[in-house]
Amino acid sequence: MHLIDRHAYSNRLRRVDPAQKGGLAVLTILLCLLLDRPTVGLLAVAWMLALTTLWAQVPPLAFGRALLAEGLFLLLSVVGVALSVSLGQPAATAAAWRIGPLWFSTSSEALALALRLLSRALGCAAALNFLILTTPLTDLIELLRRLRVPETLIELMTIIYRAIFVLLESLDRMRTAQDARLGYRDARRAMRSAALLGSQLFLDAYRRSKRLQVALESRGLDGPLRVIALDYTSDRRVWWIGAALVASLMLAGVAL
Amino acid sequence: MNAVLEWDNLYFTFPGAAAPALRGATLRLERGQRVALLGRNGAGKSTLLLQANGILRPSSGEVRVGGTPLGFSRRGLIAARRQVGLVFQNPDDQLFSASVAQDISFGPLNLGLSVGETRQRVATAAALCEIADLLDRPTHALSGGQKTRVALAGVLAMEPQVILADEATAGLDPWMRQQVFAIFNRLVAQGTTVLLATHDLDVAHHWADLVAVMDAGRVIVAAPPKQVFGDPTLRDLLGPSSPWAAGEVDTYAPR
């Protein structure tokens, strides 16, 4: 959370209009889904890695770690597609293994499908990584506001995003206080302390929400939470990058 | 002289509480005054401040803002909140947006100002609080003192006549506290009234023109610091501290 947030606020594309960055990401996702070829997905990953690290100057490690986490998760979910499990020996498979009474088998079609799913999902994940590593949530909320997402949702997002950090601080303080009184010295006590912490954090959030309400009313809260729009620059190069991106993905989808 | 804010004989009991929090509280603030509001925990300081802009409604008595009785209609409340700005002890209770600039813009937009005027107000308030360089930083990346100044800027952007700060300098280091007082002094020079509810008797002694002391829901004294700190009975009420300390440095020594 903190890691992504830090890069989002300090990368070189911070000032670029979130609509442009969002546009690039959405285009990539759409092409990955529509063309649905392993090469397209992998090419999209390469593009997004390049844009994030070379253009936005986010360290490759940050992008890599995010993608690795997503990749492992995706890998686990496509295992089920690639492998079939049966009680009897399956017919016509590329490979089959017997473990106890169970037969695990795979076929070339199943492998191809798994690869397609994996690369498509990785391409989409990389596009979202590019977006979240270059665009802070405040800018994404601003983008949604411009796209006329209902006011209530925008307000909820604004307050929840802020509350995450406020409550994290609370959580940290409470945990330290418990730890200082040996609240985590063994597993049983740790369980009990964590449960207490959870309920206290809930109360803390509730009290904070009341104080926030008073503070906002004092500043004239009267209907929706209104704030000024943020300033961005529009980068012309985005159009060229977008065009090159679309052309290369299309070419990969059709030709390869 | 015309009072900018008056609490006139207020009575108030919190719902479900056994004893009233305010019992006939009266205080009058004038333009450009530096006021310290003292009183032990539970004396009713915060309750008094929350009456000033209609967050709490007295069961009897009247609040007058710029001579006009505070009305509890929508229009009356907006008028009161335009004139009276409240700053809270914990800035995290006040800052709702992760964008500093957007948070400061909240109050002026609620006053019905245009986006252009609001941007102007944000810039002016940020300059006054010396946070212009923080405007596009995320709120959660700021230090405590920076958050305090951002919270203050969010209130100043509404350009109120009176600022009521509830222990806004508690927990800040002396250097940062000095920065906040520099902002207060600039406001006072412009004619704004600044009231600080505090436990810091040194501040009350050196900074304030008027020291008000609350006890059990009443303002028992409102006088210049010299008079307040010349009264030994108040010392017994408020506790030992340096304004009285001459010759009594062993206050905490074992007997």
Interface residues (C-beta under 8 A of the other chain):
Chain A: D5 Y9 P136 L137 T138 T158 I159 Y161 R162 F165 V166 E169 R208 R211 L212 V214 A215 L216 E217 S218 R219 G220 L221 D222 L225 R226 V227 I228 A229 L230
Chain B: L50 N53 I55 R74 I78 R81 R82 G85 L86 F88 N90 D92 D93 Q94 L95 F96 S97 A98 S99 A101 Q102 D103 S105 F106 G107 L109 N110 L111 V115 T118 R119 V122 D136 R137 P138 T139 H140 A141 G154 V155 M158
